[in-house]
């Protein structure tokens, strides 16, 4: 519930309180990797999906899957899709009994251009997930390390990268589906 409030609050702050475009705070629909080798984007499915909800069953009209586009080869393919994601996510979300969609999360791409941290954006999920792009592996994100989520749309990573370096903070904008805003 806390994640839902954070994302909703961020969206309202971005849309109403500021006159700047919301894509300054989110990557809406697509995100280019830091090394410009690939682009992550949401692609709408051709069919609706009937899913069990917390209060009633619902039809998700044309949900979106997360795709990856290789900027060199000009090819794309599904990275996180509804075909496998709900079953795999269920292994880590023991306290959540309902299906999840790839578009239910805000995706933070870390500077390694390989790790996606997935934070629930619109469901009562109490755990964050982590996805390894190269290995196509989903796992639970343990809150170890320096990455901390703050009350906004950003994630921050602060620290020293080496003994001779200055203290530095990096801010990461999340990739969200346009369906989260609508």
ZADO-1210 file (C-alpha; in nm, 4 decimals, padded with zeros to 6 digits):
<atoms>
<atom x="00.0000" y="00.0000" z="00.0000" code="UNK" pos="1"/>
<atom x="00.2899" y="00.2316" z="00.0796" code="UNK" pos="2"/>
<atom x="00.4314" y="00.1852" z="-00.2735" code="UNK" pos="3"/>
<atom x="00.0944" y="00.2727" z="-00.4250" code="UNK" pos="4"/>
<atom x="00.0739" y="00.5932" z="-00.2250" code="UNK" pos="5"/>
<atom x="00.4313" y="00.6877" z="-00.3173" code="UNK" pos="6"/>
<atom x="00.3751" y="00.6407" z="-00.6910" code="UNK" pos="7"/>
<atom x="00.0337" y="00.8122" z="-00.6891" code="UNK" pos="8"/>
<atom x="00.1707" y="01.1003" z="-00.4863" code="UNK" pos="9"/>
<atom x="00.4628" y="01.1327" z="-00.7265" code="UNK" pos="10"/>
<atom x="00.2338" y="01.1353" z="-01.0282" code="UNK" pos="11"/>
<atom x="00.0072" y="01.4007" z="-00.8787" code="UNK" pos="12"/>
<atom x="00.3013" y="01.6172" z="-00.7762" code="UNK" pos="13"/>
<atom x="00.4517" y="01.5854" z="-01.1214" code="UNK" pos="14"/>
<atom x="00.1274" y="01.6529" z="-01.3085" code="UNK" pos="15"/>
<atom x="-00.0349" y="01.9231" z="-01.0973" code="UNK" pos="16"/>
<atom x="00.2137" y="02.1072" z="-00.8802" code="UNK" pos="17"/>
<atom x="00.4823" y="02.1493" z="-01.1428" code="UNK" pos="18"/>
<atom x="00.4481" y="02.2916" z="-01.4893" code="UNK" pos="19"/>
<atom x="00.7315" y="02.0766" z="-01.6263" code="UNK" pos="20"/>
<atom x="00.6474" y="01.7675" z="-01.8321" code="UNK" pos="21"/>
<atom x="00.6087" y="01.4445" z="-01.6359" code="UNK" pos="22"/>
<atom x="00.8767" y="01.2682" z="-01.8409" code="UNK" pos="23"/>
<atom x="01.1312" y="01.4726" z="-01.6431" code="UNK" pos="24"/>
<atom x="01.0384" y="01.2493" z="-01.3494" code="UNK" pos="25"/>
<atom x="00.9508" y="00.9200" z="-01.5194" code="UNK" pos="26"/>
<atom x="01.0388" y="00.7337" z="-01.8342" code="UNK" pos="27"/>
<atom x="00.6843" y="00.6841" z="-01.9611" code="UNK" pos="28"/>
<atom x="00.6513" y="00.3936" z="-02.2010" code="UNK" pos="29"/>
<atom x="01.0214" y="00.3614" z="-02.2956" code="UNK" pos="30"/>
<atom x="01.3715" y="00.4015" z="-02.1555" code="UNK" pos="31"/>
<atom x="01.7073" y="00.4004" z="-02.3358" code="UNK" pos="32"/>
<atom x="01.9937" y="00.2242" z="-02.1569" code="UNK" pos="33"/>
<atom x="02.2826" y="00.4304" z="-02.0236" code="UNK" pos="34"/>
<atom x="02.5188" y="00.2870" z="-02.2862" code="UNK" pos="35"/>
<atom x="02.2556" y="00.3366" z="-02.5625" code="UNK" pos="36"/>
<atom x="02.2819" y="-00.0312" z="-02.6665" code="UNK" pos="37"/>
<atom x="01.9162" y="-00.1159" z="-02.5994" code="UNK" pos="38"/>
<atom x="01.5786" y="00.0388" z="-02.5296" code="UNK" pos="39"/>
<atom x="01.3191" y="-00.0959" z="-02.2893" code="UNK" pos="40"/>
<atom x="00.9587" y="-00.0255" z="-02.3780" code="UNK" pos="41"/>
<atom x="00.6059" y="-00.1396" z="-02.3052" code="UNK" pos="42"/>
<atom x="00.4073" y="-00.3026" z="-02.5843" code="UNK" pos="43"/>
<atom x="00.0328" y="-00.3544" z="-02.5635" code="UNK" pos="44"/>
<atom x="-00.0921" y="-00.7123" z="-02.5927" code="UNK" pos="45"/>
<atom x="-00.3471" y="-00.8024" z="-02.8587" code="UNK" pos="46"/>
<atom x="-00.5861" y="-00.9777" z="-02.6205" code="UNK" pos="47"/>
<atom x="-00.7515" y="-00.8828" z="-02.2939" code="UNK" pos="48"/>
<atom x="-00.6787" y="-01.0960" z="-01.9871" code="UNK" pos="49"/>
<atom x="-00.9321" y="-01.2082" z="-01.7272" code="UNK" pos="50"/>
<atom x="-00.7682" y="-01.2021" z="-01.3854" code="UNK" pos="51"/>
<atom x="-00.8717" y="-01.2563" z="-01.0253" code="UNK" pos="52"/>
<atom x="-00.8660" y="-00.9328" z="-00.8263" code="UNK" pos="53"/>
<atom x="-00.8652" y="-00.8565" z="-00.4559" code="UNK" pos="54"/>
<atom x="-01.2370" y="-00.7688" z="-00.4454" code="UNK" pos="55"/>
<atom x="-01.3683" y="-00.9118" z="-00.7739" code="UNK" pos="56"/>
<atom x="-01.2543" y="-01.0653" z="-01.0997" code="UNK" pos="57"/>
<atom x="-01.1603" y="-00.8114" z="-01.3627" code="UNK" pos="58"/>
<atom x="-01.0704" y="-00.7908" z="-01.7262" code="UNK" pos="59"/>
<atom x="-00.7489" y="-00.6095" z="-01.7987" code="UNK" pos="60"/>
<atom x="-00.8061" y="-00.4527" z="-02.1365" code="UNK" pos="61"/>
<atom x="-00.4944" y="-00.4950" z="-02.3421" code="UNK" pos="62"/>
<atom x="-00.2265" y="-00.5075" z="-02.0733" code="UNK" pos="63"/>
<atom x="00.1330" y="-00.4273" z="-02.1613" code="UNK" pos="64"/>
<atom x="00.4457" y="-00.6443" z="-02.1579" code="UNK" pos="65"/>
<atom x="00.8000" y="-00.5140" z="-02.1222" code="UNK" pos="66"/>
<atom x="01.0060" y="-00.5495" z="-02.4419" code="UNK" pos="67"/>
<atom x="01.3718" y="-00.4914" z="-02.5183" code="UNK" pos="68"/>
<atom x="01.4900" y="-00.3429" z="-02.8484" code="UNK" pos="69"/>
<atom x="01.8526" y="-00.4011" z="-02.9490" code="UNK" pos="70"/>
<atom x="01.9626" y="-00.0710" z="-03.1034" code="UNK" pos="71"/>
<atom x="02.2433" y="-00.2383" z="-03.3036" code="UNK" pos="72"/>
<atom x="02.0621" y="-00.5365" z="-03.4531" code="UNK" pos="73"/>
<atom x="01.7288" y="-00.3485" z="-03.4775" code="UNK" pos="74"/>
<atom x="01.5455" y="-00.6484" z="-03.3286" code="UNK" pos="75"/>
<atom x="01.3065" y="-00.6607" z="-03.0357" code="UNK" pos="76"/>
<atom x="01.1616" y="-00.9365" z="-02.8202" code="UNK" pos="77"/>
<atom x="00.9574" y="-00.9673" z="-02.5002" code="UNK" pos="78"/>
<atom x="01.1654" y="-00.9351" z="-02.1871" code="UNK" pos="79"/>
<atom x="00.8960" y="-00.9634" z="-01.9181" code="UNK" pos="80"/>
<atom x="00.5635" y="-01.0961" z="-02.0432" code="UNK" pos="81"/>
<atom x="00.2403" y="-01.2199" z="-01.8928" code="UNK" pos="82"/>
<atom x="00.3077" y="-01.5718" z="-02.0280" code="UNK" pos="83"/>
<atom x="00.5602" y="-01.6464" z="-01.7525" code="UNK" pos="84"/>
<atom x="00.5768" y="-01.3469" z="-01.5191" code="UNK" pos="85"/>
<atom x="00.2762" y="-01.4107" z="-01.2839" code="UNK" pos="86"/>
<atom x="00.3847" y="-01.7684" z="-01.2099" code="UNK" pos="87"/>
<atom x="00.7466" y="-01.6758" z="-01.1475" code="UNK" pos="88"/>
<atom x="00.6593" y="-01.3659" z="-00.9408" code="UNK" pos="89"/>
<atom x="00.4261" y="-01.5778" z="-00.7251" code="UNK" pos="90"/>
<atom x="00.7324" y="-01.7670" z="-00.5964" code="UNK" pos="91"/>
<atom x="00.8596" y="-01.4449" z="-00.4361" code="UNK" pos="92"/>
<atom x="00.5291" y="-01.2783" z="-00.3467" code="UNK" pos="93"/>
<atom x="00.4074" y="-01.5300" z="-00.0909" code="UNK" pos="94"/>
<atom x="00.1886" y="-01.2753" z="00.0872" code="UNK" pos="95"/>
<atom x="00.0052" y="-01.1657" z="-00.2307" code="UNK" pos="96"/>
<atom x="-00.2559" y="-01.4060" z="-00.3679" code="UNK" pos="97"/>
<atom x="-00.3531" y="-01.2326" z="-00.6911" code="UNK" pos="98"/>
<atom x="-00.2002" y="-01.2160" z="-01.0387" code="UNK" pos="99"/>
<atom x="00.0485" y="-00.9440" z="-01.1228" code="UNK" pos="100"/>
<atom x="00.1191" y="-00.7938" z="-01.4624" code="UNK" pos="101"/>
<atom x="00.4511" y="-00.6604" z="-01.5927" code="UNK" pos="102"/>
<atom x="00.2919" y="-00.3145" z="-01.6109" code="UNK" pos="103"/>
<atom x="00.2121" y="-00.3196" z="-01.2361" code="UNK" pos="104"/>
<atom x="00.5703" y="-00.2210" z="-01.1561" code="UNK" pos="105"/>
<atom x="00.7979" y="00.0789" z="-01.1884" code="UNK" pos="106"/>
<atom x="01.1312" y="-00.0360" z="-01.3360" code="UNK" pos="107"/>
<atom x="01.4599" y="00.1175" z="-01.2228" code="UNK" pos="108"/>
<atom x="01.7498" y="00.0361" z="-01.4570" code="UNK" pos="109"/>
<atom x="02.0753" y="00.0444" z="-01.2632" code="UNK" pos="110"/>
<atom x="02.3998" y="00.1783" z="-01.4062" code="UNK" pos="111"/>
<atom x="02.5254" y="-00.1696" z="-01.4890" code="UNK" pos="112"/>
<atom x="02.2693" y="-00.1719" z="-01.7758" code="UNK" pos="113"/>
<atom x="02.1729" y="-00.5210" z="-01.6682" code="UNK" pos="114"/>
<atom x="01.9750" y="-00.4964" z="-01.3444" code="UNK" pos="115"/>
<atom x="01.6128" y="-00.3867" z="-01.3197" code="UNK" pos="116"/>
<atom x="01.4699" y="-00.3192" z="-00.9754" code="UNK" pos="117"/>
<atom x="01.0935" y="-00.3612" z="-00.9859" code="UNK" pos="118"/>
<atom x="00.8815" y="-00.1682" z="-00.7355" code="UNK" pos="119"/>
<atom x="00.5074" y="-00.2329" z="-00.7142" code="UNK" pos="120"/>
<atom x="00.3230" y="00.0704" z="-00.8428" code="UNK" pos="121"/>
<atom x="-00.0451" y="-00.0121" z="-00.8023" code="UNK" pos="122"/>
<atom x="-00.0974" y="-00.3265" z="-00.5944" code="UNK" pos="123"/>
<atom x="-00.0469" y="-00.4158" z="-00.2281" code="UNK" pos="124"/>
<atom x="00.2812" y="-00.5955" z="-00.2845" code="UNK" pos="125"/>
<atom x="00.5252" y="-00.5637" z="00.0018" code="UNK" pos="126"/>
<atom x="00.8353" y="-00.6920" z="-00.1752" code="UNK" pos="127"/>
<atom x="01.0502" y="-00.5519" z="-00.4555" code="UNK" pos="128"/>
<atom x="01.1780" y="-00.7749" z="-00.7349" code="UNK" pos="129"/>
<atom x="01.5014" y="-00.7760" z="-00.9302" code="UNK" pos="130"/>
<atom x="01.5451" y="-00.8856" z="-01.2923" code="UNK" pos="131"/>
<atom x="01.8770" y="-00.9715" z="-01.4567" code="UNK" pos="132"/>
<atom x="01.8422" y="-00.8749" z="-01.8244" code="UNK" pos="133"/>
<atom x="02.1280" y="-01.0880" z="-01.9631" code="UNK" pos="134"/>
<atom x="02.0376" y="-01.4030" z="-01.7721" code="UNK" pos="135"/>
<atom x="01.6593" y="-01.3411" z="-01.7922" code="UNK" pos="136"/>
<atom x="01.6367" y="-01.4220" z="-01.4227" code="UNK" pos="137"/>
<atom x="01.3773" y="-01.2861" z="-01.1788" code="UNK" pos="138"/>
<atom x="01.4431" y="-01.2895" z="-00.8064" code="UNK" pos="139"/>
<atom x="01.3497" y="-01.1123" z="-00.4888" code="UNK" pos="140"/>
<atom x="01.5364" y="-00.7856" z="-00.4338" code="UNK" pos="141"/>
<atom x="01.6980" y="-00.7898" z="-00.0949" code="UNK" pos="142"/>
<atom x="01.7342" y="-00.4389" z="00.0390" code="UNK" pos="143"/>
<atom x="02.1059" y="-00.4827" z="00.0920" code="UNK" pos="144"/>
<atom x="02.3484" y="-00.2382" z="-00.0612" code="UNK" pos="145"/>
<atom x="02.3247" y="00.1318" z="-00.1193" code="UNK" pos="146"/>
<atom x="02.0094" y="00.1623" z="-00.3273" code="UNK" pos="147"/>
<atom x="01.7350" y="00.3318" z="-00.1295" code="UNK" pos="148"/>
<atom x="01.3931" y="00.4355" z="-00.2496" code="UNK" pos="149"/>
<atom x="01.2873" y="00.7804" z="-00.1415" code="UNK" pos="150"/>
<atom x="00.9441" y="00.9384" z="-00.1339" code="UNK" pos="151"/>
<atom x="00.9300" y="01.0533" z="-00.4926" code="UNK" pos="152"/>
<atom x="00.9562" y="00.8950" z="-00.8325" code="UNK" pos="153"/>
<atom x="01.3339" y="00.8704" z="-00.8014" code="UNK" pos="154"/>
<atom x="01.5621" y="00.6108" z="-00.6519" code="UNK" pos="155"/>
<atom x="01.8954" y="00.7243" z="-00.5256" code="UNK" pos="156"/>
<atom x="02.2285" y="00.5523" z="-00.4921" code="UNK" pos="157"/>
<atom x="02.4824" y="00.7421" z="-00.2836" code="UNK" pos="158"/>
<atom x="02.8347" y="00.6596" z="-00.1789" code="UNK" pos="159"/>
<atom x="03.2011" y="00.6487" z="-00.2689" code="UNK" pos="160"/>
<atom x="03.2967" y="00.4537" z="-00.5802" code="UNK" pos="161"/>
<atom x="03.6595" y="00.4350" z="-00.4668" code="UNK" pos="162"/>
<atom x="03.9018" y="00.5602" z="-00.2044" code="UNK" pos="163"/>
<atom x="04.0126" y="00.8562" z="-00.4143" code="UNK" pos="164"/>
<atom x="03.6627" y="00.9568" z="-00.5272" code="UNK" pos="165"/>
<atom x="03.4231" y="01.2094" z="-00.3808" code="UNK" pos="166"/>
<atom x="03.0902" y="01.1197" z="-00.2268" code="UNK" pos="167"/>
<atom x="02.8374" y="01.1074" z="-00.5118" code="UNK" pos="168"/>
<atom x="02.4624" y="01.0492" z="-00.5446" code="UNK" pos="169"/>
<atom x="02.3009" y="00.9124" z="-00.8587" code="UNK" pos="170"/>
<atom x="01.9280" y="00.9514" z="-00.9190" code="UNK" pos="171"/>
<atom x="01.7392" y="00.6969" z="-01.1264" code="UNK" pos="172"/>
<atom x="01.4069" y="00.7705" z="-01.2972" code="UNK" pos="173"/>
<atom x="01.1716" y="00.4725" z="-01.3222" code="UNK" pos="174"/>
<atom x="01.0204" y="00.3308" z="-01.6393" code="UNK" pos="175"/>
<atom x="00.6426" y="00.3117" z="-01.6011" code="UNK" pos="176"/>
<atom x="00.3611" y="00.2046" z="-01.8302" code="UNK" pos="177"/>
<atom x="00.1268" y="00.4707" z="-01.9643" code="UNK" pos="178"/>
<atom x="-00.1508" y="00.2540" z="-01.8134" code="UNK" pos="179"/>
<atom x="-00.0334" y="00.3497" z="-01.4625" code="UNK" pos="180"/>
<atom x="-00.1109" y="00.7135" z="-01.5324" code="UNK" pos="181"/>
<atom x="-00.4478" y="00.6572" z="-01.7006" code="UNK" pos="182"/>
</atoms>
